[in-house]
Amino acid sequence: MDARIRKSVAISLGLPALGVLVVLPLLANTQIHLFGMPLLFVWIFLMFPLTSLCLWLAWRIDEPHYRETPSQPSGENR
C-alpha cells in the first residue's frame, strides 16, 4: 500500500474513530453545557459533519489514483 492510500485510510477511518473512541469517554463526566445541551451530545452531533468532512478529504487525497486508470466508454461492452 502506498503512502497516499495509507494517508487516505488514516483520515477516513482513524480520525473519526479517535473522535468517538477517545474523546467521548473524556467528555462523559463533564458538566459543561453548550446551547442548553451537554457537551457530550454537542460533540456527538458535531461528529456527523466532521466524519463526512474526513471522508471527503480522504477521497480528495485518493481521487488521483482512480483517475490514473483508464475507463472504458460505455458503448464498448455491448
N, CA, C and O atoms as a Tinker XYZ file with bonds, in Angstrom:
   312  protein
     1  N      0.849000   -1.164000    0.000000    73     2
     2  CA     0.000000    0.000000    0.000000    64     1     3
     3  C      0.904000    1.240000    0.000000    63     2     4     5
     4  O      1.816000    1.354000    0.819000    81     3
     5  N      0.644000    2.147000   -0.912000    73     3     6
     6  CA     1.498000    3.331000   -0.968000    64     5     7
     7  C      1.062000    4.364000    0.075000    63     6     8     9
     8  O      0.036000    4.214000    0.739000    81     7
     9  N      1.870000    5.409000    0.195000    73     7    10
    10  CA     1.661000    6.407000    1.251000    64     9    11
    11  C      0.348000    7.163000    1.078000    63    10    12    13
    12  O     -0.282000    7.543000    2.065000    81    11
    13  N     -0.066000    7.382000   -0.154000    73    11    14
    14  CA    -1.307000    8.129000   -0.400000    64    13    15
    15  C     -2.513000    7.345000    0.109000    63    14    16    17
    16  O     -3.428000    7.916000    0.702000    81    15
    17  N     -2.508000    6.039000   -0.126000    73    15    18
    18  CA    -3.631000    5.222000    0.337000    64    17    19
    19  C     -3.623000    5.121000    1.861000    63    18    20    21
    20  O     -4.679000    5.178000    2.492000    81    19
    21  N     -2.441000    4.972000    2.453000    73    19    22
    22  CA    -2.367000    4.920000    3.925000    64    21    23
    23  C     -2.863000    6.223000    4.548000    63    22    24    25
    24  O     -3.562000    6.205000    5.561000    81    23
    25  N     -2.503000    7.340000    3.949000    73    23    26
    26  CA    -2.956000    8.634000    4.448000    64    25    27
    27  C     -4.475000    8.763000    4.318000    63    26    28    29
    28  O     -5.142000    9.280000    5.214000    81    27
    29  N     -5.005000    8.293000    3.204000    73    27    30
    30  CA    -6.443000    8.347000    2.981000    64    29    31
    31  C     -7.195000    7.494000    3.997000    63    30    32    33
    32  O     -8.222000    7.916000    4.529000    81    31
    33  N     -6.686000    6.298000    4.265000    73    31    34
    34  CA    -7.332000    5.404000    5.237000    64    33    35
    35  C     -7.229000    5.988000    6.640000    63    34    36    37
    36  O     -8.182000    5.915000    7.416000    81    35
    37  N     -6.085000    6.563000    6.967000    73    35    38
    38  CA    -5.921000    7.158000    8.297000    64    37    39
    39  C     -6.899000    8.292000    8.524000    63    38    40    41
    40  O     -7.454000    8.426000    9.614000    81    39
    41  N     -7.117000    9.117000    7.498000    73    39    42
    42  CA    -8.046000   10.244000    7.638000    64    41    43
    43  C     -9.482000    9.755000    7.680000    63    42    44    45
    44  O    -10.274000   10.220000    8.500000    81    43
    45  N     -9.824000    8.819000    6.800000    73    43    46
    46  CA   -11.229000    8.413000    6.700000    64    45    47
    47  C    -11.667000    7.511000    7.842000    63    46    48    49
    48  O    -12.834000    7.550000    8.234000    81    47
    49  N    -10.769000    6.701000    8.386000    73    47    50
    50  CA   -11.139000    5.788000    9.470000    64    49    51
    51  C    -10.561000    6.207000   10.819000    63    50    52    53
    52  O    -11.234000    6.111000   11.845000    81    51
    53  N     -9.326000    6.667000   10.814000    73    51    54
    54  CA    -8.643000    6.960000   12.067000    64    53    55
    55  C     -9.169000    8.168000   12.805000    63    54    56    57
    56  O     -9.436000    8.097000   14.004000    81    55
    57  N     -9.321000    9.278000   12.103000    73    55    58
    58  CA    -9.778000   10.500000   12.782000    64    57    59
    59  C    -11.190000   10.364000   13.361000    63    58    60    61
    60  O    -11.396000   10.724000   14.520000    81    59
    61  N    -12.173000    9.859000   12.600000    73    59    62
    62  CA   -13.492000    9.687000   13.228000    64    61    63
    63  C    -13.482000    8.688000   14.380000    63    62    64    65
    64  O    -14.184000    8.886000   15.371000    81    63
    65  N    -12.698000    7.620000   14.265000    73    63    66
    66  CA   -12.623000    6.650000   15.361000    64    65    67
    67  C    -12.016000    7.285000   16.607000    63    66    68    69
    68  O    -12.502000    7.067000   17.717000    81    67
    69  N    -10.962000    8.062000   16.428000    73    67    70
    70  CA   -10.376000    8.761000   17.572000    64    69    71
    71  C    -11.351000    9.767000   18.168000    63    70    72    73
    72  O    -11.425000    9.925000   19.387000    81    71
    73  N    -12.092000   10.439000   17.309000    73    71    74
    74  CA   -13.066000   11.410000   17.785000    64    73    75
    75  C    -14.159000   10.789000   18.622000    63    74    76    77
    76  O    -14.696000   11.428000   19.527000    81    75
    77  N    -14.487000    9.553000   18.328000    73    75    78
    78  CA   -15.540000    8.878000   19.097000    64    77    79
    79  C    -14.944000    8.085000   20.251000    63    78    80    81
    80  O    -15.389000    8.232000   21.389000    81    79
    81  N    -13.953000    7.255000   19.983000    73    79    82
    82  CA   -13.449000    6.330000   20.998000    64    81    83
    83  C    -12.570000    6.994000   22.060000    63    82    84    85
    84  O    -12.491000    6.502000   23.185000    81    83
    85  N    -11.918000    8.094000   21.722000    73    83    86
    86  CA   -11.039000    8.749000   22.689000    64    85    87
    87  C    -11.729000    9.942000   23.351000    63    86    88    89
    88  O    -11.648000   10.113000   24.567000    81    87
    89  N    -12.399000   10.756000   22.558000    73    87    90
    90  CA   -12.973000   11.990000   23.095000    64    89    91
    91  C    -14.252000   11.731000   23.891000    63    90    92    93
    92  O    -14.468000   12.377000   24.916000    81    91
    93  N    -15.093000   10.818000   23.455000    73    91    94
    94  CA   -16.356000   10.579000   24.170000    64    93    95
    95  C    -16.155000   10.183000   25.626000    63    94    96    97
    96  O    -16.838000   10.737000   26.487000    81    95
    97  N    -15.254000    9.254000   25.954000    73    95    98
    98  CA   -15.053000    8.957000   27.389000    64    97    99
    99  C    -14.537000   10.155000   28.181000    63    98   100   101
   100  O    -14.840000   10.290000   29.366000    81    99
   101  N    -13.767000   11.020000   27.539000    73    99   102
   102  CA   -13.274000   12.206000   28.240000    64   101   103
   103  C    -14.391000   13.207000   28.523000    63   102   104   105
   104  O    -14.346000   13.921000   29.525000    81   103
   105  N    -15.381000   13.260000   27.653000    73   103   106
   106  CA   -16.489000   14.208000   27.819000    64   105   107
   107  C    -17.653000   13.631000   28.613000    63   106   108   109
   108  O    -18.593000   14.357000   28.937000    81   107
   109  N    -17.611000   12.359000   28.929000    73   107   110
   110  CA   -18.755000   11.701000   29.564000    64   109   111
   111  C    -19.100000   12.268000   30.929000    63   110   112   113
   112  O    -20.273000   12.301000   31.300000    81   111
   113  N    -18.113000   12.711000   31.677000    73   111   114
   114  CA   -18.376000   13.168000   33.047000    64   113   115
   115  C    -18.309000   14.679000   33.199000    63   114   116   117
   116  O    -18.213000   15.173000   34.322000    81   115
   117  N    -18.355000   15.423000   32.109000    73   115   118
   118  CA   -18.299000   16.882000   32.222000    64   117   119
   119  C    -19.680000   17.449000   32.499000    63   118   120   121
   120  O    -20.697000   16.862000   32.129000    81   119
   121  N    -19.697000   18.581000   33.145000    73   119   122
   122  CA   -20.957000   19.264000   33.452000    64   121   123
   123  C    -21.136000   20.504000   32.587000    63   122   124   125
   124  O    -21.976000   21.351000   32.891000    81   123
   125  N    -20.364000   20.624000   31.518000    73   123   126
   126  CA   -20.424000   21.785000   30.637000    64   125   127
   127  C    -21.609000   21.640000   29.691000    63   126   128   129
   128  O    -21.854000   20.560000   29.152000    81   127
   129  N    -22.343000   22.737000   29.491000    73   127   130
   130  CA   -23.474000   22.751000   28.572000    64   129   131
   131  C    -23.252000   23.822000   27.503000    63   130   132   133
   132  O    -22.856000   24.946000   27.811000    81   131
   133  N    -23.510000   23.464000   26.255000    73   131   134
   134  CA   -23.484000   24.406000   25.139000    64   133   135
   135  C    -24.855000   24.388000   24.481000    63   134   136   137
   136  O    -25.397000   23.321000   24.194000    81   135
   137  N    -25.404000   25.549000   24.247000    73   135   138
   138  CA   -26.722000   25.659000   23.616000    64   137   139
   139  C    -27.781000   24.866000   24.382000    63   138   140   141
   140  O    -28.732000   24.364000   23.784000    81   139
   141  N    -27.619000   24.753000   25.699000    73   139   142
   142  CA   -28.577000   24.041000   26.530000    64   141   143
   143  C    -28.444000   22.534000   26.474000    63   142   144   145
   144  O    -29.286000   21.820000   27.019000    81   143
   145  N    -27.401000   22.035000   25.826000    73   143   146
   146  CA   -27.188000   20.583000   25.725000    64   145   147
   147  C    -25.852000   20.232000   26.366000    63   146   148   149
   148  O    -24.923000   21.039000   26.342000    81   147
   149  N    -25.745000   19.028000   26.944000    73   147   150
   150  CA   -24.445000   18.608000   27.483000    64   149   151
   151  C    -23.388000   18.564000   26.373000    63   150   152   153
   152  O    -23.693000   18.274000   25.216000    81   151
   153  N    -22.161000   18.854000   26.748000    73   151   154
   154  CA   -21.063000   18.886000   25.786000    64   153   155
   155  C    -20.915000   17.557000   25.056000    63   154   156   157
   156  O    -20.533000   17.541000   23.886000    81   155
   157  N    -21.203000   16.462000   25.712000    73   155   158
   158  CA   -21.126000   15.143000   25.079000    64   157   159
   159  C    -22.056000   15.057000   23.878000    63   158   160   161
   160  O    -21.651000   14.569000   22.823000    81   159
   161  N    -23.286000   15.519000   24.016000    73   159   162
   162  CA   -24.241000   15.467000   22.906000    64   161   163
   163  C    -23.839000   16.417000   21.782000    63   162   164   165
   164  O    -23.999000   16.100000   20.604000    81   163
   165  N    -23.317000   17.584000   22.157000    73   163   166
   166  CA   -22.853000   18.530000   21.134000    64   165   167
   167  C    -21.737000   17.885000   20.325000    63   166   168   169
   168  O    -21.721000   17.992000   19.098000    81   167
   169  N    -20.798000   17.212000   21.003000    73   167   170
   170  CA   -19.688000   16.559000   20.297000    64   169   171
   171  C    -20.196000   15.446000   19.377000    63   170   172   173
   172  O    -19.716000   15.305000   18.252000    81   171
   173  N    -21.160000   14.659000   19.848000    73   171   174
   174  CA   -21.708000   13.589000   19.009000    64   173   175
   175  C    -22.360000   14.184000   17.762000    63   174   176   177
   176  O    -22.170000   13.669000   16.660000    81   175
   177  N    -23.116000   15.252000   17.926000    73   175   178
   178  CA   -23.755000   15.878000   16.764000    64   177   179
   179  C    -22.729000   16.503000   15.830000    63   178   180   181
   180  O    -22.926000   16.508000   14.615000    81   179
   181  N    -21.635000   17.031000   16.376000    73   179   182
   182  CA   -20.577000   17.590000   15.536000    64   181   183
   183  C    -19.808000   16.503000   14.780000    63   182   184   185
   184  O    -19.250000   16.762000   13.714000    81   183
   185  N    -19.781000   15.302000   15.325000    73   183   186
   186  CA   -19.042000   14.225000   14.663000    64   185   187
   187  C    -19.686000   13.816000   13.338000    63   186   188   189
   188  O    -18.988000   13.307000   12.461000    81   187
   189  N    -20.985000   14.020000   13.165000    73   187   190
   190  CA   -21.617000   13.676000   11.881000    64   189   191
   191  C    -21.020000   14.481000   10.737000    63   190   192   193
   192  O    -20.541000   13.873000    9.779000    81   191
   193  N    -21.018000   15.823000   10.775000    73   191   194
   194  CA   -20.400000   16.555000    9.671000    64   193   195
   195  C    -18.880000   16.409000    9.639000    63   194   196   197
   196  O    -18.287000   16.442000    8.561000    81   195
   197  N    -18.235000   16.248000   10.804000    73   195   198
   198  CA   -16.791000   16.071000   10.813000    64   197   199
   199  C    -16.380000   14.758000   10.146000    63   198   200   201
   200  O    -15.369000   14.709000    9.446000    81   199
   201  N    -17.155000   13.701000   10.361000    73   199   202
   202  CA   -16.875000   12.432000    9.701000    64   201   203
   203  C    -17.061000   12.559000    8.198000    63   202   204   205
   204  O    -16.262000   12.034000    7.423000    81   203
   205  N    -18.110000   13.253000    7.786000    73   203   206
   206  CA   -18.308000   13.481000    6.352000    64   205   207
   207  C    -17.156000   14.283000    5.762000    63   206   208   209
   208  O    -16.715000   14.009000    4.646000    81   207
   209  N    -16.672000   15.263000    6.498000    73   207   210
   210  CA   -15.529000   16.052000    6.046000    64   209   211
   211  C    -14.274000   15.181000    5.924000    63   210   212   213
   212  O    -13.513000   15.320000    4.967000    81   211
   213  N    -14.063000   14.293000    6.885000    73   211   214
   214  CA   -12.914000   13.386000    6.818000    64   213   215
   215  C    -13.010000   12.463000    5.609000    63   214   216   217
   216  O    -12.009000   12.219000    4.935000    81   215
   217  N    -14.196000   11.952000    5.332000    73   215   218
   218  CA   -14.369000   11.085000    4.163000    64   217   219
   219  C    -14.137000   11.859000    2.872000    63   218   220   221
   220  O    -13.552000   11.327000    1.929000    81   219
   221  N    -14.588000   13.103000    2.820000    73   219   222
   222  CA   -14.368000   13.916000    1.627000    64   221   223
   223  C    -12.882000   14.189000    1.433000    63   222   224   225
   224  O    -12.376000   14.101000    0.315000    81   223
   225  N    -12.174000   14.524000    2.525000    73   223   226
   226  CA   -10.735000   14.762000    2.426000    64   225   227
   227  C     -9.992000   13.511000    1.974000    63   226   228   229
   228  O     -9.072000   13.589000    1.160000    81   227
   229  N    -10.391000   12.363000    2.503000    73   227   230
   230  CA    -9.756000   11.117000    2.091000    64   229   231
   231  C    -10.001000   10.847000    0.611000    63   230   232   233
   232  O     -9.105000   10.378000   -0.091000    81   231
   233  N    -11.191000   11.137000    0.139000    73   231   234
   234  CA   -11.486000   10.948000   -1.282000    64   233   235
   235  C    -10.657000   11.898000   -2.136000    63   234   236   237
   236  O    -10.157000   11.502000   -3.189000    81   235
   237  N    -10.505000   13.144000   -1.698000    73   235   238
   238  CA    -9.707000   14.113000   -2.466000    64   237   239
   239  C     -8.241000   13.681000   -2.534000    63   238   240   241
   240  O     -7.571000   13.927000   -3.537000    81   239
   241  N     -7.742000   13.040000   -1.481000    73   239   242
   242  CA    -6.363000   12.556000   -1.495000    64   241   243
   243  C     -6.225000   11.371000   -2.439000    63   242   244   245
   244  O     -5.246000   11.276000   -3.180000    81   243
   245  N     -7.184000   10.480000   -2.417000    73   243   246
   246  CA    -7.087000    9.236000   -3.178000    64   245   247
   247  C     -7.684000    9.336000   -4.580000    63   246   248   249
   248  O     -7.500000    8.420000   -5.382000    81   247
   249  N     -8.387000   10.409000   -4.895000    73   247   250
   250  CA    -9.048000   10.549000   -6.197000    64   249   251
   251  C     -8.085000   10.468000   -7.378000    63   250   252   253
   252  O     -8.431000    9.831000   -8.372000    81   251
   253  N     -6.904000   11.071000   -7.331000    73   251   254
   254  CA    -5.992000   10.936000   -8.478000    64   253   255
   255  C     -5.628000    9.485000   -8.787000    63   254   256   257
   256  O     -5.344000    9.151000   -9.937000    81   255
   257  N     -5.635000    8.628000   -7.778000    73   255   258
   258  CA    -5.361000    7.206000   -8.003000    64   257   259
   259  C     -6.401000    6.597000   -8.938000    63   258   260   261
   260  O     -6.064000    5.774000   -9.789000    81   259
   261  N     -7.642000    6.991000   -8.787000    73   259   262
   262  CA    -8.707000    6.457000   -9.630000    64   261   263
   263  C     -8.726000    7.101000  -11.010000    63   262   264   265
   264  O     -9.199000    6.495000  -11.971000    81   263
   265  N     -8.223000    8.304000  -11.111000    73   263   266
   266  CA    -8.175000    8.976000  -12.411000    64   265   267
   267  C     -7.082000    8.395000  -13.305000    63   266   268   269
   268  O     -7.164000    8.509000  -14.528000    81   267
   269  N     -6.054000    7.771000  -12.710000    73   267   270
   270  CA    -4.958000    7.218000  -13.485000    64   269   271
   271  C     -5.373000    5.989000  -14.277000    63   270   272   273
   272  O     -4.785000    5.704000  -15.321000    81   271
   273  N     -6.368000    5.261000  -13.808000    73   271   274
   274  CA    -6.800000    4.060000  -14.520000    64   273   275
   275  C     -7.734000    4.472000  -15.650000    63   274   276   277
   276  O     -8.695000    5.207000  -15.423000    81   275
   277  N     -7.460000    4.003000  -16.870000    73   275   278
   278  CA    -8.328000    4.380000  -17.990000    64   277   279
   279  C     -9.695000    3.707000  -17.871000    63   278   280   281
   280  O     -9.802000    2.541000  -17.490000    81   279
   281  N    -10.710000    4.451000  -18.198000    73   279   282
   282  CA   -12.066000    3.889000  -18.148000    64   281   283
   283  C    -12.522000    3.577000  -19.569000    63   282   284   285
   284  O    -12.125000    4.239000  -20.528000    81   283
   285  N    -13.360000    2.560000  -19.678000    73   283   286
   286  CA   -13.883000    2.175000  -20.979000    64   285   287
   287  C    -15.135000    2.979000  -21.283000    63   286   288   289
   288  O    -15.941000    3.232000  -20.388000    81   287
   289  N    -15.306000    3.378000  -22.519000    73   287   290
   290  CA   -16.573000    4.013000  -22.879000    64   289   291
   291  C    -17.727000    3.016000  -22.686000    63   290   292   293
   292  O    -17.548000    1.811000  -22.858000    81   291
   293  N    -18.881000    3.518000  -22.336000    73   291   294
   294  CA   -19.991000    2.623000  -22.002000    64   293   295
   295  C    -20.505000    1.842000  -23.202000    63   294   296   297
   296  O    -21.152000    0.812000  -23.010000    81   295
   297  N    -20.254000    2.273000  -24.411000    73   295   298
   298  CA   -20.773000    1.582000  -25.593000    64   297   299
   299  C    -19.954000    0.384000  -26.042000    63   298   300   301
   300  O    -20.422000   -0.378000  -26.888000    81   299
   301  N    -18.751000    0.184000  -25.515000    73   299   302
   302  CA   -17.887000   -0.901000  -25.981000    64   301   303
   303  C    -18.291000   -2.267000  -25.448000    63   302   304   305
   304  O    -17.919000   -3.280000  -26.041000    81   303
   305  N    -19.033000   -2.332000  -24.361000    73   303   306
   306  CA   -19.368000   -3.615000  -23.764000    64   305   307
   307  C    -20.598000   -4.247000  -24.372000    63   306   308   309
   308  O    -21.006000   -5.323000  -23.936000    81   307
   309  N    -21.187000   -3.636000  -25.335000    73   307   310
   310  CA   -22.435000   -4.170000  -25.906000    64   309   311
   311  C    -22.200000   -5.177000  -26.965000    63   310   312
   312  O    -23.153000   -5.710000  -27.533000    81   311
